[in-house]
Amino acid sequence: MKLSKKKVFITGGLGFIGKHLVKKIKRDNEVIVYDNFLRGFIDEKELPENGNLKIVKGDVLDSNLLRKHMVGCDIVFHLAAICGIQSVTQKPVETIEVNFLGTHNVLKVAKDLQVERVLVASTSEVYGQLAFQVDEDTSTTQGPISEARWGYAVSKLATEYLSLAFHNQHGLKVTTVRPFNIYGPGQIGEGAIHNFVVNALRDESIRIYGDGNQIRAWCYIDDLIRGLLLACSNPKAIGKSFNLGNPQETITVFRLAKLIKRLTNSKSRIEFVQRRKPVIDVYARVPDITRAKELLEFNPKVSLEDGLQKTIEYYSSLSKKSI
């Protein structure tokens, strides 16, 4: 799906998903990237500012600044969030504030400015500890409030309810999406594939938390971007939530580590470790994407092995210090 001749506003546009989205659409659209620069970074060669691209340093908690730069925009992709187990557990208050209050600001400003379409990124975490072949009507279940990681999931689930409320009460044309285990070139942070690939290329130990039997369905970044563009353009998506992932590429974490070791021809050892501070793990994360297939014609195309090859090639091209 091709987006063209639109003025597009992207919060969190310097993050992993945001950068790939920007690169996909910036040639044919006017794009404003709105980011606080805390997690992402600017690479002038990768995202050079020009007549089609403007990068603004700003926080989604600043509604006045949001309003100033969202004026005249046709489409809003709201990707900004605090995520990752380490970040979420260390900053639980900021996590909930940014994820929920920040989304409220984006939705309210978009409503006031009569933005044409809004897409809000949620998370597969809303399904709780066990999410095997879950669809969008599966009950969302969270863990105990004593476990900080669920603050992230609850804050993202609340944004889905809020988005639907803005649609039902104010007529805002909003869609929410739940990405499942996205990976690819340029990923940073705590992602398993990123960490496994980097360590394999360095011939360092590939560390698996737990027993390695956790099940994940992995979706390459290009497939997710295609899904986001389909969701923001199809009128059938308005007022709905969609799982976006690739259930065909389901594998245990241990088998994933072995596959990456083989593809990189690495001498790394695979080690099973426990976290210093125990956290509740997620046993399975596999989506049912029937709704996205039927309404959006979303069909993931990139196999896990092909996606891993592309990811490995990217990190292999970097110096060992920079990866």
Secondary structure, DSSP 8 states (H G I E B T S, - for coil): ----S-EEEEETTTSHHHHHHHHHHTTTSEEEEEE-SSS----TTTS--BTTEEEEE--TT-HHHHHHHHTT-SEEEE-----SHHHHHH-HHHHHIIIIIHHHHHHHHHHHTT-SEEEEE--GGGG-SEEEEE-TTS------TTSTHHHHHHHHHHHHHHHHHHHHHH---EEEEEE-SEE-TT--SS-HHHHHHHHHHTT--EEEESSS--EEE-EEHHHHHHHHHHHHH-GGGTT-EEEES-TTSEEEHHHHHHHHHHHTT----EEEE--SS------EEEE--HHHHHHH-------HHHHHHHHHHHHHTS-TTT-
